[in-house]
Amino acid sequence: MAGGKHILGMNKARHIFGTAKVGDRGQIVIPKDAREFYGIKPGDTLLILGDEENGMIVTKPEVLSELAAKILSQIGKEG
């Protein structure tokens, strides 16, 4: 399985897969190692989120669905 490159002192759960150049039509190519690692296939839909200070996040929509479900399941349990 592809793992990306690790930087000394960086958490093993974080990876650097390389760079992507933006083409004339605004498209990028996600590096092969990243596509394999995250199971991204042609035709998949990806969610693009942004924050002015921290930049962009590209993720599968179901990642946030799972996170939202976890958050909602905790509402009312605390306190």
C-alpha positions in Angstrom: 0.0 0.0 0.0 1.2 3.5 -0.8 2.2 5.6 2.2 3.5 8.9 1.0 6.7 10.4 2.4 7.1 11.0 6.1 9.0 13.9 7.5 11.1 13.4 10.6 9.1 14.2 13.7 5.8 14.3 11.8 3.0 12.1 13.0 2.9 8.8 11.1 -0.8 9.4 10.3 0.2 12.4 8.1 1.7 12.0 4.6 3.2 14.1 1.9 2.2 12.7 -1.5 3.8 15.4 -3.7 2.5 18.4 -5.6 -0.2 19.0 -8.1 0.0 21.6 -10.9 -3.2 23.4 -11.8 -4.0 23.1 -15.5 -5.5 25.7 -17.9 -9.0 24.5 -17.0 -8.4 24.6 -13.3 -8.0 20.9 -12.9 -5.4 19.1 -10.8 -4.1 15.6 -10.9 -4.0 13.9 -7.5 -0.8 11.9 -7.2 -1.1 8.2 -7.7 0.1 7.3 -4.3 -2.6 9.5 -2.7 -5.3 8.1 -5.0 -4.3 4.5 -4.1 -4.0 5.3 -0.3 -7.4 6.9 -0.1 -9.1 4.7 -2.6 -10.0 7.5 -5.0 -11.2 6.2 -8.3 -12.2 8.0 -11.6 -15.7 9.4 -11.3 -15.5 9.8 -7.5 -16.9 13.1 -6.1 -14.6 15.0 -3.7 -15.5 17.8 -1.3 -13.4 20.9 -1.4 -13.4 23.0 1.8 -11.4 26.2 2.5 -10.3 28.4 5.2 -8.6 31.8 4.5 -5.9 31.2 7.2 -5.2 27.4 6.8 -5.9 26.7 3.1 -7.9 24.0 1.4 -9.0 20.5 2.3 -9.9 17.9 -0.3 -11.8 14.9 1.0 -14.4 12.3 0.2 -17.8 13.6 1.3 -18.5 10.4 3.4 -15.6 11.4 5.6 -17.5 14.4 6.9 -20.8 12.4 7.0 -19.1 9.9 9.4 -17.7 12.8 11.5 -21.1 14.6 11.6 -22.7 11.3 12.7 -20.2 11.0 15.6 -20.8 14.6 16.6 -24.6 14.2 16.5 -24.4 11.0 18.6 -22.5 12.9 21.3 -25.1 15.7 21.6 -27.0 15.3 24.8 -24.5 12.7 26.2 -22.3 15.3 27.7 -23.2 17.5 30.6 
